Amino acid sequence: MTKRDLVVRISSETGLIQEDVYAVIQKTLDCITEALGKGDHIELREFGVFDVCVRKARIGRNPNKPENTVRIPERKVVKFKAGKRMKETIAAFGAPASDVA
């Protein structure tokens, strides 16, 4: 599902104009991105939790030339943990209810 698909679906289900729905969705995503950029914790009850974690520096290897090692610096990554309702909904469709990392 793309952002466009989401806009069309919400618009058809609510009767709102697509431009208004798009503006709300985009502003929501912008606010989430901005908060995560500041290192904040985002919790959307029953949907899930977004957190910023630091991935430690490590040594990697080139698969084509395993003798060459590459230093991979530490970096910040976004982690998502599904909420209760999302896990239950996914489980109802027969998919494994595991956390997405």
C-alpha positions as a printed Julia matrix, in Angstrom:
101×3 Matrix{Float64}:
   0.0     0.0    0.0
   1.35    3.41  -0.93
   0.59    6.78   0.61
  -1.65    7.48  -2.4
  -3.61    4.25  -1.8
  -4.08    5.24   1.83
  -5.33    8.72   0.86
  -7.84    7.29  -1.62
  -9.12    4.72   0.87
  -9.54    7.19   3.74
 -11.14    9.72   1.41
 -13.67    7.21   0.12
 -14.49    5.91   3.62
 -14.86    9.35   5.24
 -16.12   11.49   2.38
 -13.29   14.0    2.9
 -11.51   15.64  -0.02
  -8.34   13.8   -1.06
  -6.19   16.94  -0.78
  -7.28   17.39   2.85
  -6.61   13.74   3.67
  -3.18   13.94   1.99
  -2.3    17.08   3.97
  -3.2    15.41   7.27
  -1.28   12.23   6.46
   1.77   14.17   5.28
   1.75   16.43   8.36
   1.46   13.36  10.61
   4.44   11.7    8.94
   6.43   14.95   9.09
   5.76   15.3   12.82
   6.76   11.67  13.49
   9.95   12.1   11.44
  10.83   15.35  13.2
  10.28   13.84  16.65
  12.39   10.79  15.8
  15.09   13.11  14.45
  15.22   14.71  17.9
  15.51   11.27  19.49
  11.99   11.26  20.93
   9.95    8.14  21.61
   6.72    7.86  19.57
   3.93    5.7   20.97
   0.69    5.23  19.04
  -1.49    3.18  21.39
  -2.56   -0.2   20.01
  -0.61    0.51  16.77
   3.02    0.46  17.89
   6.08    2.24  19.18
   8.85    3.95  17.22
  12.22    4.38  18.94
  15.62    5.64  17.84
  18.45    3.28  18.77
  22.18    3.46  18.17
  23.66    0.59  16.2
  27.2    -0.07  17.42
  30.22    0.3   15.15
  31.38   -3.0   13.72
  33.69   -4.6   11.23
  32.16   -5.84   7.98
  33.55   -7.91   5.15
  33.28   -7.56   1.4
  31.51  -10.75   0.24
  33.46  -10.7   -3.04
  36.81  -10.31  -1.26
  36.44  -11.7    2.28
  40.02  -10.77   3.14
  39.06   -7.08   2.93
  37.5    -5.72   6.09
  35.48   -2.53   6.23
  34.83   -0.46   9.33
  31.13    0.32   9.64
  30.6     3.34  11.93
  27.89    3.51  14.57
  24.65    5.08  13.43
  21.15    5.8   14.59
  18.35    3.57  13.34
  14.59    3.6   13.85
  13.06    0.53  15.46
   9.35   -0.29  15.39
   7.54   -2.59  17.79
   4.0    -3.54  16.85
   1.22   -2.81  19.33
  -1.34   -5.22  20.72
  -4.12   -4.5   18.22
  -1.75   -4.75  15.25
  -0.39   -8.09  16.48
  -3.91   -9.45  16.97
  -5.05   -8.25  13.54
  -2.04   -9.75  11.8
  -2.48  -13.02  13.71
  -6.13  -13.15  12.57
  -4.93  -13.14   8.96
  -2.66  -16.11   9.61
   0.63  -14.2    9.48
   3.17  -14.65  12.29
   2.76  -11.91  14.93
   6.4   -10.94  15.34
   7.98   -7.55  15.9
   9.43   -5.72  12.92
  12.92   -4.41  13.52
